Every structure is written in C-alpha cells, then in structure tokens.
Amino acid sequence: MVEAKASRVRNGYGSNDSGPRLAQAVRECTYPDFLKCQPLNFKGTEGVIRLTQWFKKMESVFNINNCTAACQVKYATCTLQGVALTWWNSHVKTVTLEVAQAFPWKTLKKIMTDKYSPRGENQEARN
C-alpha cells in the first residue's frame, strides 16, 4: 500500500488521486514584465546606499520574472538616468552596445561600484 502510494507520487499523481500534476511552463522575462515590477531608477548622484538598493531591487526583479542572464544588463541599464545614463552611453561607445549588453550582471555591478562608490564605501555596494 505504501509503495503504491509512493509510486503514484513519483509518477506525478497527488495523494488525492485526481490525476497527474501538470508542471507550469516557465515563461521567460519580457521587458513589459520587468517594468511591471517597478524597478528603481539610478541617476548616479545618490551615493552608495542608493546604488546598493538599485542592485538589490534589480536582482529581486530578475528573480521574480525569471530574467535570463542574457537580458539582465539590457533591462537594468534601461533604468539609468542623468549622469549614470551619460556614463553608460559613453561606455557603450567604447565597447559597442552588443558587447556592453553581453556583460554578466556581476561585471556591471563591479564597474558601477567602482564608478559610483567612494573608496571607503565600495565594500558595502559589492555585497
């Protein structure tokens, strides 16, 4: 009896014998989905605390929306404004948009931490 019940569970049937459980298909993140989570904007003038908040919020939005590594930098940099956007556009000119958007999220975090955190505050933003 116990083995039969375990077999049903292994084969996708619940304990209520209502049939196999259907796994919900994982949907890839789209830009409208990303925006619905209201990601923070970053202007580059707010300091290390705001930068850290921006990193944390981005990671939360990536997680909630199943954002692939391929779209993380692309979507996150669309929230840059002011001097941060000017810096990003300048960076893109030196490496091309395709290369810049292919950076891993961790690389963008390091570059931005180096750019926008005073020396003594860098460790806070990297964590």
Backbone as XML, in Angstrom:
<?xml version="1.0"?>
<chain id="A" units="angstrom">
  <residue number="1" name="MET">
    <atom name="N" x="0.824" y="-1.196" z="0.000"/>
    <atom name="CA" x="0.000" y="0.000" z="0.000"/>
    <atom name="C" x="0.869" y="1.262" z="0.000"/>
  </residue>
  <residue number="2" name="VAL">
    <atom name="N" x="1.847" y="1.320" z="0.908"/>
    <atom name="CA" x="2.722" y="2.484" z="0.994"/>
    <atom name="C" x="3.520" y="2.625" z="-0.293"/>
  </residue>
  <residue number="3" name="GLU">
    <atom name="N" x="4.021" y="1.488" z="-0.824"/>
    <atom name="CA" x="4.805" y="1.529" z="-2.059"/>
    <atom name="C" x="3.938" y="1.992" z="-3.228"/>
  </residue>
  <residue number="4" name="ALA">
    <atom name="N" x="2.696" y="1.595" z="-3.289"/>
    <atom name="CA" x="1.798" y="2.022" z="-4.369"/>
    <atom name="C" x="1.558" y="3.525" z="-4.299"/>
  </residue>
  <residue number="5" name="LYS">
    <atom name="N" x="1.380" y="4.044" z="-3.090"/>
    <atom name="CA" x="1.165" y="5.481" z="-2.923"/>
    <atom name="C" x="2.424" y="6.252" z="-3.323"/>
  </residue>
  <residue number="6" name="ALA">
    <atom name="N" x="3.594" y="5.768" z="-2.917"/>
    <atom name="CA" x="4.856" y="6.415" z="-3.282"/>
    <atom name="C" x="5.040" y="6.401" z="-4.789"/>
  </residue>
  <residue number="7" name="SER">
    <atom name="N" x="4.656" y="5.316" z="-5.426"/>
    <atom name="CA" x="4.766" y="5.213" z="-6.884"/>
    <atom name="C" x="3.874" y="6.242" z="-7.569"/>
  </residue>
  <residue number="8" name="ARG">
    <atom name="N" x="2.649" y="6.424" z="-7.057"/>
    <atom name="CA" x="1.740" y="7.417" z="-7.642"/>
    <atom name="C" x="2.324" y="8.822" z="-7.522"/>
  </residue>
  <residue number="9" name="VAL">
    <atom name="N" x="2.920" y="9.144" z="-6.369"/>
    <atom name="CA" x="3.512" y="10.464" z="-6.160"/>
    <atom name="C" x="4.693" y="10.658" z="-7.100"/>
  </residue>
  <residue number="10" name="ARG">
    <atom name="N" x="5.553" y="9.627" z="-7.231"/>
    <atom name="CA" x="6.701" y="9.721" z="-8.142"/>
    <atom name="C" x="6.249" y="9.933" z="-9.578"/>
  </residue>
  <residue number="11" name="ASN">
    <atom name="N" x="5.131" y="9.380" z="-9.944"/>
    <atom name="CA" x="4.635" y="9.485" z="-11.314"/>
    <atom name="C" x="3.769" y="10.715" z="-11.548"/>
  </residue>
  <residue number="12" name="GLY">
    <atom name="N" x="3.724" y="11.613" z="-10.576"/>
    <atom name="CA" x="3.028" y="12.873" z="-10.779"/>
    <atom name="C" x="1.600" y="12.899" z="-10.271"/>
  </residue>
  <residue number="13" name="TYR">
    <atom name="N" x="1.171" y="11.863" z="-9.577"/>
    <atom name="CA" x="-0.175" y="11.847" z="-9.026"/>
    <atom name="C" x="-0.119" y="12.287" z="-7.573"/>
  </residue>
  <residue number="14" name="GLY">
    <atom name="N" x="-1.049" y="13.089" z="-7.162"/>
    <atom name="CA" x="-1.095" y="13.547" z="-5.779"/>
    <atom name="C" x="-1.733" y="12.509" z="-4.891"/>
  </residue>
  <residue number="15" name="SER">
    <atom name="N" x="-1.778" y="12.781" z="-3.613"/>
    <atom name="CA" x="-2.366" y="11.842" z="-2.663"/>
    <atom name="C" x="-3.878" y="11.780" z="-2.801"/>
  </residue>
  <residue number="16" name="ASN">
    <atom name="N" x="-4.470" y="12.732" z="-3.525"/>
    <atom name="CA" x="-5.923" y="12.722" z="-3.685"/>
    <atom name="C" x="-6.353" y="11.985" z="-4.946"/>
  </residue>
  <residue number="17" name="ASP">
    <atom name="N" x="-5.411" y="11.361" z="-5.652"/>
    <atom name="CA" x="-5.695" y="10.568" z="-6.851"/>
    <atom name="C" x="-6.500" y="11.325" z="-7.894"/>
  </residue>
  <residue number="18" name="SER">
    <atom name="N" x="-6.275" y="12.601" z="-8.027"/>
    <atom name="CA" x="-7.026" y="13.396" z="-9.001"/>
    <atom name="C" x="-6.349" y="13.434" z="-10.363"/>
  </residue>
  <residue number="19" name="GLY">
    <atom name="N" x="-5.293" y="12.689" z="-10.535"/>
    <atom name="CA" x="-4.602" y="12.667" z="-11.821"/>
    <atom name="C" x="-3.238" y="13.300" z="-11.710"/>
  </residue>
  <residue number="20" name="PRO">
    <atom name="N" x="-2.502" y="13.260" z="-12.808"/>
    <atom name="CA" x="-1.141" y="13.795" z="-12.765"/>
    <atom name="C" x="-1.135" y="15.304" z="-12.557"/>
  </residue>
  <residue number="21" name="ARG">
    <atom name="N" x="-0.144" y="15.765" z="-11.823"/>
    <atom name="CA" x="0.032" y="17.206" z="-11.642"/>
    <atom name="C" x="0.739" y="17.751" z="-12.872"/>
  </residue>
  <residue number="22" name="LEU">
    <atom name="N" x="0.268" y="18.839" z="-13.365"/>
    <atom name="CA" x="0.886" y="19.453" z="-14.530"/>
    <atom name="C" x="1.829" y="20.547" z="-14.066"/>
  </residue>
  <residue number="23" name="ALA">
    <atom name="N" x="3.067" y="20.453" z="-14.512"/>
    <atom name="CA" x="4.040" y="21.490" z="-14.174"/>
    <atom name="C" x="3.744" y="22.722" z="-15.012"/>
  </residue>
  <residue number="24" name="GLN">
    <atom name="N" x="3.767" y="23.864" z="-14.369"/>
    <atom name="CA" x="3.517" y="25.107" z="-15.080"/>
    <atom name="C" x="4.755" y="25.466" z="-15.892"/>
  </residue>
  <residue number="25" name="ALA">
    <atom name="N" x="4.558" y="25.810" z="-17.145"/>
    <atom name="CA" x="5.671" y="26.184" z="-18.006"/>
    <atom name="C" x="6.310" y="27.469" z="-17.490"/>
  </residue>
  <residue number="26" name="VAL">
    <atom name="N" x="7.624" y="27.488" z="-17.474"/>
    <atom name="CA" x="8.350" y="28.678" z="-17.043"/>
    <atom name="C" x="8.415" y="29.633" z="-18.219"/>
  </residue>
  <residue number="27" name="ARG">
    <atom name="N" x="7.955" y="30.836" z="-17.988"/>
    <atom name="CA" x="7.937" y="31.858" z="-19.028"/>
    <atom name="C" x="9.130" y="32.778" z="-18.857"/>
  </residue>
  <residue number="28" name="GLU">
    <atom name="N" x="9.790" y="33.072" z="-19.948"/>
    <atom name="CA" x="10.948" y="33.960" z="-19.888"/>
    <atom name="C" x="10.497" y="35.401" z="-19.680"/>
  </residue>
  <residue number="29" name="CYS">
    <atom name="N" x="11.314" y="36.146" z="-18.992"/>
    <atom name="CA" x="11.043" y="37.549" z="-18.690"/>
    <atom name="C" x="10.963" y="38.388" z="-19.964"/>
  </residue>
  <residue number="30" name="THR">
    <atom name="N" x="9.971" y="39.226" z="-20.023"/>
    <atom name="CA" x="9.874" y="40.203" z="-21.110"/>
    <atom name="C" x="10.088" y="41.589" z="-20.499"/>
  </residue>
  <residue number="31" name="TYR">
    <atom name="N" x="10.389" y="42.553" z="-21.345"/>
    <atom name="CA" x="10.609" y="43.903" z="-20.825"/>
    <atom name="C" x="9.351" y="44.468" z="-20.154"/>
  </residue>
  <residue number="32" name="PRO">
    <atom name="N" x="8.151" y="44.288" z="-20.729"/>
    <atom name="CA" x="6.949" y="44.760" z="-20.013"/>
    <atom name="C" x="6.773" y="44.091" z="-18.644"/>
  </residue>
  <residue number="33" name="ASP">
    <atom name="N" x="7.089" y="42.790" z="-18.536"/>
    <atom name="CA" x="7.024" y="42.108" z="-17.241"/>
    <atom name="C" x="7.996" y="42.748" z="-16.255"/>
  </residue>
  <residue number="34" name="PHE">
    <atom name="N" x="9.191" y="43.024" z="-16.736"/>
    <atom name="CA" x="10.231" y="43.659" z="-15.928"/>
    <atom name="C" x="9.732" y="45.001" z="-15.392"/>
  </residue>
  <residue number="35" name="LEU">
    <atom name="N" x="9.149" y="45.808" z="-16.263"/>
    <atom name="CA" x="8.673" y="47.137" z="-15.860"/>
    <atom name="C" x="7.511" y="47.074" z="-14.875"/>
  </residue>
  <residue number="36" name="LYS">
    <atom name="N" x="6.681" y="46.037" z="-14.967"/>
    <atom name="CA" x="5.545" y="45.902" z="-14.047"/>
    <atom name="C" x="6.004" y="45.771" z="-12.594"/>
  </residue>
  <residue number="37" name="CYS">
    <atom name="N" x="7.231" y="45.322" z="-12.387"/>
    <atom name="CA" x="7.774" y="45.189" z="-11.025"/>
    <atom name="C" x="8.346" y="46.498" z="-10.496"/>
  </residue>
  <residue number="38" name="GLN">
    <atom name="N" x="8.193" y="47.550" z="-11.251"/>
    <atom name="CA" x="8.627" y="48.892" z="-10.864"/>
    <atom name="C" x="10.077" y="48.930" z="-10.379"/>
  </residue>
  <residue number="39" name="PRO">
    <atom name="N" x="11.027" y="48.581" z="-11.273"/>
    <atom name="CA" x="12.433" y="48.653" z="-10.872"/>
    <atom name="C" x="12.835" y="50.092" z="-10.564"/>
  </residue>
  <residue number="40" name="LEU">
    <atom name="N" x="13.779" y="50.238" z="-9.669"/>
    <atom name="CA" x="14.272" y="51.574" z="-9.320"/>
    <atom name="C" x="15.078" y="52.164" z="-10.468"/>
  </residue>
  <residue number="41" name="ASN">
    <atom name="N" x="15.050" y="53.469" z="-10.573"/>
    <atom name="CA" x="15.936" y="54.171" z="-11.498"/>
    <atom name="C" x="17.202" y="54.529" z="-10.734"/>
  </residue>
  <residue number="42" name="PHE">
    <atom name="N" x="18.290" y="54.691" z="-11.470"/>
    <atom name="CA" x="19.539" y="55.126" z="-10.844"/>
    <atom name="C" x="20.105" y="56.268" z="-11.656"/>
  </residue>
  <residue number="43" name="LYS">
    <atom name="N" x="20.369" y="57.390" z="-10.973"/>
    <atom name="CA" x="20.836" y="58.609" z="-11.643"/>
    <atom name="C" x="22.340" y="58.821" z="-11.535"/>
  </residue>
  <residue number="44" name="GLY">
    <atom name="N" x="22.988" y="58.115" z="-10.615"/>
    <atom name="CA" x="24.426" y="58.262" z="-10.461"/>
    <atom name="C" x="24.843" y="59.360" z="-9.512"/>
  </residue>
  <residue number="45" name="THR">
    <atom name="N" x="23.884" y="60.012" z="-8.865"/>
    <atom name="CA" x="24.207" y="61.109" z="-7.943"/>
    <atom name="C" x="23.769" y="60.815" z="-6.511"/>
  </residue>
  <residue number="46" name="GLU">
    <atom name="N" x="23.202" y="59.638" z="-6.278"/>
    <atom name="CA" x="22.565" y="59.348" z="-4.989"/>
    <atom name="C" x="23.461" y="58.676" z="-3.966"/>
  </residue>
  <residue number="47" name="GLY">
    <atom name="N" x="24.642" y="58.223" z="-4.337"/>
    <atom name="CA" x="25.554" y="57.601" z="-3.385"/>
    <atom name="C" x="25.439" y="56.092" z="-3.320"/>
  </residue>
  <residue number="48" name="VAL">
    <atom name="N" x="26.293" y="55.524" z="-2.474"/>
    <atom name="CA" x="26.437" y="54.073" z="-2.402"/>
    <atom name="C" x="25.190" y="53.381" z="-1.850"/>
  </residue>
  <residue number="49" name="ILE">
    <atom name="N" x="24.472" y="54.012" z="-0.957"/>
    <atom name="CA" x="23.270" y="53.375" z="-0.400"/>
    <atom name="C" x="22.227" y="53.186" z="-1.496"/>
  </residue>
  <residue number="50" name="ARG">
    <atom name="N" x="21.999" y="54.208" z="-2.285"/>
    <atom name="CA" x="21.029" y="54.099" z="-3.383"/>
    <atom name="C" x="21.518" y="53.100" z="-4.434"/>
  </residue>
  <residue number="51" name="LEU">
    <atom name="N" x="22.818" y="53.093" z="-4.710"/>
    <atom name="CA" x="23.365" y="52.130" z="-5.663"/>
    <atom name="C" x="23.119" y="50.706" z="-5.173"/>
  </residue>
  <residue number="52" name="THR">
    <atom name="N" x="23.353" y="50.476" z="-3.892"/>
    <atom name="CA" x="23.115" y="49.157" z="-3.306"/>
    <atom name="C" x="21.636" y="48.793" z="-3.378"/>
  </residue>
  <residue number="53" name="GLN">
    <atom name="N" x="20.759" y="49.742" z="-3.097"/>
    <atom name="CA" x="19.317" y="49.500" z="-3.209"/>
    <atom name="C" x="18.943" y="49.161" z="-4.649"/>
  </residue>
  <residue number="54" name="TRP">
    <atom name="N" x="19.551" y="49.869" z="-5.595"/>
    <atom name="CA" x="19.286" y="49.624" z="-7.015"/>
    <atom name="C" x="19.705" y="48.205" z="-7.382"/>
  </residue>
  <residue number="55" name="PHE">
    <atom name="N" x="20.906" y="47.787" z="-6.942"/>
    <atom name="CA" x="21.373" y="46.420" z="-7.206"/>
    <atom name="C" x="20.395" y="45.398" z="-6.641"/>
  </residue>
  <residue number="56" name="LYS">
    <atom name="N" x="20.011" y="45.575" z="-5.383"/>
    <atom name="CA" x="19.124" y="44.610" z="-4.711"/>
    <atom name="C" x="17.753" y="44.540" z="-5.390"/>
  </residue>
  <residue number="57" name="LYS">
    <atom name="N" x="17.200" y="45.690" z="-5.747"/>
    <atom name="CA" x="15.895" y="45.713" z="-6.412"/>
    <atom name="C" x="15.991" y="45.039" z="-7.779"/>
  </residue>
  <residue number="58" name="MET">
    <atom name="N" x="17.061" y="45.317" z="-8.526"/>
    <atom name="CA" x="17.239" y="44.675" z="-9.834"/>
    <atom name="C" x="17.275" y="43.163" z="-9.677"/>
  </residue>
  <residue number="59" name="GLU">
    <atom name="N" x="18.034" y="42.680" z="-8.715"/>
    <atom name="CA" x="18.148" y="41.239" z="-8.510"/>
    <atom name="C" x="16.814" y="40.627" z="-8.108"/>
  </residue>
  <residue number="60" name="SER">
    <atom name="N" x="16.041" y="41.342" z="-7.330"/>
    <atom name="CA" x="14.707" y="40.879" z="-6.960"/>
    <atom name="C" x="13.801" y="40.794" z="-8.189"/>
  </residue>
  <residue number="61" name="VAL">
    <atom name="N" x="13.839" y="41.816" z="-9.015"/>
    <atom name="CA" x="13.023" y="41.839" z="-10.235"/>
    <atom name="C" x="13.471" y="40.728" z="-11.186"/>
  </residue>
  <residue number="62" name="PHE">
    <atom name="N" x="14.785" y="40.521" z="-11.327"/>
    <atom name="CA" x="15.284" y="39.438" z="-12.178"/>
    <atom name="C" x="14.743" y="38.103" z="-11.691"/>
  </residue>
  <residue number="63" name="ASN">
    <atom name="N" x="14.784" y="37.887" z="-10.393"/>
    <atom name="CA" x="14.339" y="36.630" z="-9.807"/>
    <atom name="C" x="12.834" y="36.423" z="-9.986"/>
  </residue>
  <residue number="64" name="ILE">
    <atom name="N" x="12.055" y="37.420" z="-9.673"/>
    <atom name="CA" x="10.596" y="37.316" z="-9.780"/>
    <atom name="C" x="10.159" y="37.011" z="-11.207"/>
  </residue>
  <residue number="65" name="ASN">
    <atom name="N" x="10.852" y="37.603" z="-12.172"/>
    <atom name="CA" x="10.458" y="37.472" z="-13.574"/>
    <atom name="C" x="11.227" y="36.417" z="-14.355"/>
  </residue>
  <residue number="66" name="ASN">
    <atom name="N" x="12.047" y="35.624" z="-13.680"/>
    <atom name="CA" x="12.867" y="34.620" z="-14.367"/>
    <atom name="C" x="13.694" y="35.229" z="-15.488"/>
  </residue>
  <residue number="67" name="CYS">
    <atom name="N" x="14.270" y="36.390" z="-15.239"/>
    <atom name="CA" x="15.096" y="37.050" z="-16.256"/>
    <atom name="C" x="16.366" y="36.247" z="-16.484"/>
  </residue>
  <residue number="68" name="THR">
    <atom name="N" x="16.620" y="35.914" z="-17.720"/>
    <atom name="CA" x="17.836" y="35.190" z="-18.059"/>
    <atom name="C" x="19.030" y="36.128" z="-17.954"/>
  </residue>
  <residue number="69" name="ALA">
    <atom name="N" x="20.202" y="35.538" z="-17.843"/>
    <atom name="CA" x="21.434" y="36.330" z="-17.784"/>
    <atom name="C" x="21.561" y="37.205" z="-19.023"/>
  </residue>
  <residue number="70" name="ALA">
    <atom name="N" x="21.046" y="36.729" z="-20.143"/>
    <atom name="CA" x="21.166" y="37.466" z="-21.406"/>
    <atom name="C" x="20.413" y="38.793" z="-21.405"/>
  </residue>
  <residue number="71" name="CYS">
    <atom name="N" x="19.379" y="38.926" z="-20.580"/>
    <atom name="CA" x="18.602" y="40.172" z="-20.608"/>
    <atom name="C" x="18.804" y="41.045" z="-19.371"/>
  </residue>
  <residue number="72" name="GLN">
    <atom name="N" x="19.535" y="40.586" z="-18.380"/>
    <atom name="CA" x="19.670" y="41.333" z="-17.133"/>
    <atom name="C" x="20.320" y="42.701" z="-17.315"/>
  </residue>
  <residue number="73" name="VAL">
    <atom name="N" x="21.470" y="42.759" z="-17.959"/>
    <atom name="CA" x="22.156" y="44.044" z="-18.148"/>
    <atom name="C" x="21.354" y="44.932" z="-19.085"/>
  </residue>
  <residue number="74" name="LYS">
    <atom name="N" x="20.792" y="44.337" z="-20.115"/>
    <atom name="CA" x="19.988" y="45.094" z="-21.089"/>
    <atom name="C" x="18.819" y="45.797" z="-20.394"/>
  </residue>
  <residue number="75" name="TYR">
    <atom name="N" x="18.075" y="45.079" z="-19.579"/>
    <atom name="CA" x="16.919" y="45.654" z="-18.899"/>
    <atom name="C" x="17.341" y="46.631" z="-17.801"/>
  </residue>
  <residue number="76" name="ALA">
    <atom name="N" x="18.337" y="46.249" z="-17.005"/>
    <atom name="CA" x="18.768" y="47.101" z="-15.889"/>
    <atom name="C" x="19.273" y="48.452" z="-16.378"/>
  </residue>
  <residue number="77" name="THR">
    <atom name="N" x="20.025" y="48.468" z="-17.458"/>
    <atom name="CA" x="20.584" y="49.737" z="-17.935"/>
    <atom name="C" x="19.521" y="50.651" z="-18.531"/>
  </residue>
  <residue number="78" name="CYS">
    <atom name="N" x="18.356" y="50.114" z="-18.812"/>
    <atom name="CA" x="17.245" y="50.967" z="-19.268"/>
    <atom name="C" x="16.675" y="51.799" z="-18.126"/>
  </residue>
  <residue number="79" name="THR">
    <atom name="N" x="17.085" y="51.519" z="-16.894"/>
    <atom name="CA" x="16.612" y="52.299" z="-15.749"/>
    <atom name="C" x="17.609" y="53.385" z="-15.347"/>
  </residue>
  <residue number="80" name="LEU">
    <atom name="N" x="18.710" y="53.487" z="-16.075"/>
    <atom name="CA" x="19.694" y="54.533" z="-15.778"/>
    <atom name="C" x="19.195" y="55.872" z="-16.292"/>
  </residue>
  <residue number="81" name="GLN">
    <atom name="N" x="19.462" y="56.914" z="-15.521"/>
    <atom name="CA" x="19.058" y="58.274" z="-15.886"/>
    <atom name="C" x="20.197" y="59.238" z="-15.581"/>
  </residue>
  <residue number="82" name="GLY">
    <atom name="N" x="20.093" y="60.444" z="-16.097"/>
    <atom name="CA" x="21.041" y="61.513" z="-15.770"/>
    <atom name="C" x="22.479" y="61.146" z="-16.072"/>
  </residue>
  <residue number="83" name="VAL">
    <atom name="N" x="23.369" y="61.428" z="-15.095"/>
    <atom name="CA" x="24.793" y="61.173" z="-15.320"/>
    <atom name="C" x="25.097" y="59.684" z="-15.464"/>
  </residue>
  <residue number="84" name="ALA">
    <atom name="N" x="24.301" y="58.828" z="-14.834"/>
    <atom name="CA" x="24.510" y="57.383" z="-14.983"/>
    <atom name="C" x="24.222" y="56.951" z="-16.422"/>
  </residue>
  <residue number="85" name="LEU">
    <atom name="N" x="23.180" y="57.509" z="-17.016"/>
    <atom name="CA" x="22.869" y="57.199" z="-18.414"/>
    <atom name="C" x="23.947" y="57.757" z="-19.340"/>
  </residue>
  <residue number="86" name="THR">
    <atom name="N" x="24.418" y="58.949" z="-19.049"/>
    <atom name="CA" x="25.503" y="59.538" z="-19.845"/>
    <atom name="C" x="26.750" y="58.662" z="-19.766"/>
  </residue>
  <residue number="87" name="TRP">
    <atom name="N" x="27.080" y="58.202" z="-18.551"/>
    <atom name="CA" x="28.220" y="57.303" z="-18.376"/>
    <atom name="C" x="28.016" y="56.021" z="-19.177"/>
  </residue>
  <residue number="88" name="TRP">
    <atom name="N" x="26.823" y="55.416" z="-19.091"/>
    <atom name="CA" x="26.547" y="54.165" z="-19.806"/>
    <atom name="C" x="26.670" y="54.368" z="-21.315"/>
  </residue>
  <residue number="89" name="ASN">
    <atom name="N" x="26.105" y="55.442" z="-21.826"/>
    <atom name="CA" x="26.187" y="55.711" z="-23.268"/>
    <atom name="C" x="27.634" y="55.884" z="-23.716"/>
  </residue>
  <residue number="90" name="SER">
    <atom name="N" x="28.439" y="56.523" z="-22.899"/>
    <atom name="CA" x="29.860" y="56.683" z="-23.201"/>
    <atom name="C" x="30.564" y="55.323" z="-23.200"/>
  </residue>
  <residue number="91" name="HIS">
    <atom name="N" x="30.219" y="54.508" z="-22.230"/>
    <atom name="CA" x="30.791" y="53.161" z="-22.137"/>
    <atom name="C" x="30.411" y="52.332" z="-23.367"/>
  </residue>
  <residue number="92" name="VAL">
    <atom name="N" x="29.163" y="52.429" z="-23.773"/>
    <atom name="CA" x="28.681" y="51.698" z="-24.952"/>
    <atom name="C" x="29.465" y="52.103" z="-26.195"/>
  </residue>
  <residue number="93" name="LYS">
    <atom name="N" x="29.776" y="53.380" z="-26.315"/>
    <atom name="CA" x="30.541" y="53.849" z="-27.481"/>
    <atom name="C" x="31.932" y="53.233" z="-27.533"/>
  </residue>
  <residue number="94" name="THR">
    <atom name="N" x="32.503" y="52.939" z="-26.373"/>
    <atom name="CA" x="33.852" y="52.365" z="-26.362"/>
    <atom name="C" x="33.863" y="50.864" z="-26.627"/>
  </residue>
  <residue number="95" name="VAL">
    <atom name="N" x="32.799" y="50.157" z="-26.281"/>
    <atom name="CA" x="32.799" y="48.689" z="-26.431"/>
    <atom name="C" x="31.728" y="48.152" z="-27.374"/>
  </residue>
  <residue number="96" name="THR">
    <atom name="N" x="30.835" y="48.949" z="-27.857"/>
    <atom name="CA" x="29.644" y="48.626" z="-28.672"/>
    <atom name="C" x="28.501" y="48.145" z="-27.777"/>
  </residue>
  <residue number="97" name="LEU">
    <atom name="N" x="27.293" y="48.403" z="-28.219"/>
    <atom name="CA" x="26.099" y="48.031" z="-27.458"/>
    <atom name="C" x="26.021" y="46.521" z="-27.266"/>
  </residue>
  <residue number="98" name="GLU">
    <atom name="N" x="26.312" y="45.783" z="-28.318"/>
    <atom name="CA" x="26.235" y="44.318" z="-28.247"/>
    <atom name="C" x="27.159" y="43.762" z="-27.160"/>
  </residue>
  <residue number="99" name="VAL">
    <atom name="N" x="28.375" y="44.257" z="-27.117"/>
    <atom name="CA" x="29.337" y="43.799" z="-26.105"/>
    <atom name="C" x="28.903" y="44.250" z="-24.710"/>
  </residue>
  <residue number="100" name="ALA">
    <atom name="N" x="28.492" y="45.498" z="-24.577"/>
    <atom name="CA" x="28.089" y="46.031" z="-23.269"/>
    <atom name="C" x="26.906" y="45.256" z="-22.695"/>
  </residue>
  <residue number="101" name="GLN">
    <atom name="N" x="25.922" y="44.947" z="-23.517"/>
    <atom name="CA" x="24.746" y="44.229" z="-23.028"/>
    <atom name="C" x="25.028" y="42.754" z="-22.771"/>
  </residue>
  <residue number="102" name="ALA">
    <atom name="N" x="26.137" y="42.245" z="-23.293"/>
    <atom name="CA" x="26.505" y="40.848" z="-23.058"/>
    <atom name="C" x="27.285" y="40.665" z="-21.755"/>
  </residue>
  <residue number="103" name="PHE">
    <atom name="N" x="27.654" y="41.775" z="-21.105"/>
    <atom name="CA" x="28.345" y="41.664" z="-19.819"/>
    <atom name="C" x="27.484" y="40.873" z="-18.847"/>
  </residue>
  <residue number="104" name="PRO">
    <atom name="N" x="28.093" y="40.053" z="-18.002"/>
    <atom name="CA" x="27.325" y="39.445" z="-16.910"/>
    <atom name="C" x="26.905" y="40.531" z="-15.911"/>
  </residue>
  <residue number="105" name="TRP">
    <atom name="N" x="25.808" y="40.313" z="-15.223"/>
    <atom name="CA" x="25.311" y="41.241" z="-14.214"/>
    <atom name="C" x="26.403" y="41.554" z="-13.183"/>
  </residue>
  <residue number="106" name="LYS">
    <atom name="N" x="27.133" y="40.532" z="-12.767"/>
    <atom name="CA" x="28.191" y="40.712" z="-11.772"/>
    <atom name="C" x="29.248" y="41.709" z="-12.268"/>
  </residue>
  <residue number="107" name="THR">
    <atom name="N" x="29.563" y="41.664" z="-13.546"/>
    <atom name="CA" x="30.537" y="42.594" z="-14.126"/>
    <atom name="C" x="30.001" y="44.021" z="-14.105"/>
  </residue>
  <residue number="108" name="LEU">
    <atom name="N" x="28.731" y="44.193" z="-14.481"/>
    <atom name="CA" x="28.136" y="45.535" z="-14.441"/>
    <atom name="C" x="28.145" y="46.077" z="-13.014"/>
  </residue>
  <residue number="109" name="LYS">
    <atom name="N" x="27.812" y="45.233" z="-12.043"/>
    <atom name="CA" x="27.832" y="45.669" z="-10.644"/>
    <atom name="C" x="29.219" y="46.159" z="-10.235"/>
  </residue>
  <residue number="110" name="LYS">
    <atom name="N" x="30.248" y="45.429" z="-10.631"/>
    <atom name="CA" x="31.612" y="45.829" z="-10.271"/>
    <atom name="C" x="31.986" y="47.150" z="-10.933"/>
  </residue>
  <residue number="111" name="ILE">
    <atom name="N" x="31.687" y="47.289" z="-12.209"/>
    <atom name="CA" x="32.009" y="48.525" z="-12.933"/>
    <atom name="C" x="31.289" y="49.714" z="-12.298"/>
  </residue>
  <residue number="112" name="MET">
    <atom name="N" x="30.006" y="49.534" z="-11.994"/>
    <atom name="CA" x="29.229" y="50.634" z="-11.412"/>
    <atom name="C" x="29.676" y="50.946" z="-9.986"/>
  </residue>
  <residue number="113" name="THR">
    <atom name="N" x="30.025" y="49.915" z="-9.232"/>
    <atom name="CA" x="30.522" y="50.135" z="-7.873"/>
    <atom name="C" x="31.819" y="50.934" z="-7.914"/>
  </residue>
  <residue number="114" name="ASP">
    <atom name="N" x="32.708" y="50.554" z="-8.819"/>
    <atom name="CA" x="33.972" y="51.290" z="-8.959"/>
    <atom name="C" x="33.725" y="52.734" z="-9.383"/>
  </residue>
  <residue number="115" name="LYS">
    <atom name="N" x="32.743" y="52.945" z="-10.226"/>
    <atom name="CA" x="32.453" y="54.283" z="-10.747"/>
    <atom name="C" x="31.739" y="55.171" z="-9.723"/>
  </residue>
  <residue number="116" name="TYR">
    <atom name="N" x="30.744" y="54.632" z="-9.034"/>
    <atom name="CA" x="29.843" y="55.465" z="-8.225"/>
    <atom name="C" x="30.004" y="55.362" z="-6.715"/>
  </residue>
  <residue number="117" name="SER">
    <atom name="N" x="30.934" y="54.559" z="-6.227"/>
    <atom name="CA" x="31.127" y="54.453" z="-4.780"/>
    <atom name="C" x="32.450" y="55.072" z="-4.378"/>
  </residue>
  <residue number="118" name="PRO">
    <atom name="N" x="32.431" y="55.940" z="-3.391"/>
    <atom name="CA" x="33.701" y="56.442" z="-2.855"/>
    <atom name="C" x="34.517" y="55.258" z="-2.327"/>
  </residue>
  <residue number="119" name="ARG">
    <atom name="N" x="35.814" y="55.366" z="-2.333"/>
    <atom name="CA" x="36.709" y="54.258" z="-1.959"/>
    <atom name="C" x="36.289" y="53.521" z="-0.688"/>
  </residue>
  <residue number="120" name="GLY">
    <atom name="N" x="36.012" y="54.203" z="0.367"/>
    <atom name="CA" x="35.679" y="53.574" z="1.637"/>
    <atom name="C" x="34.336" y="52.871" z="1.644"/>
  </residue>
  <residue number="121" name="GLU">
    <atom name="N" x="33.491" y="53.165" z="0.689"/>
    <atom name="CA" x="32.146" y="52.602" z="0.677"/>
    <atom name="C" x="31.993" y="51.466" z="-0.324"/>
  </residue>
  <residue number="122" name="ASN">
    <atom name="N" x="33.023" y="51.137" z="-1.089"/>
    <atom name="CA" x="32.928" y="50.114" z="-2.127"/>
    <atom name="C" x="32.482" y="48.759" z="-1.604"/>
  </residue>
  <residue number="123" name="GLN">
    <atom name="N" x="32.969" y="48.335" z="-0.449"/>
    <atom name="CA" x="32.651" y="47.012" z="0.066"/>
    <atom name="C" x="31.154" y="46.847" z="0.289"/>
  </residue>
  <residue number="124" name="GLU">
    <atom name="N" x="30.489" y="47.865" z="0.766"/>
    <atom name="CA" x="29.040" y="47.825" z="1.018"/>
    <atom name="C" x="28.272" y="47.526" z="-0.260"/>
  </residue>
  <residue number="125" name="ALA">
    <atom name="N" x="28.588" y="48.178" z="-1.343"/>
    <atom name="CA" x="27.853" y="48.013" z="-2.594"/>
    <atom name="C" x="28.128" y="46.672" z="-3.244"/>
  </residue>
  <residue number="126" name="ARG">
    <atom name="N" x="29.286" y="46.095" z="-3.022"/>
    <atom name="CA" x="29.629" y="44.817" z="-3.660"/>
    <atom name="C" x="28.931" y="43.649" z="-3.009"/>
  </residue>
  <residue number="127" name="ASN">
    <atom name="N" x="28.507" y="43.772" z="-1.784"/>
    <atom name="CA" x="27.872" y="42.655" z="-1.070"/>
    <atom name="C" x="26.429" y="42.510" z="-1.419"/>
  </residue>
</chain>
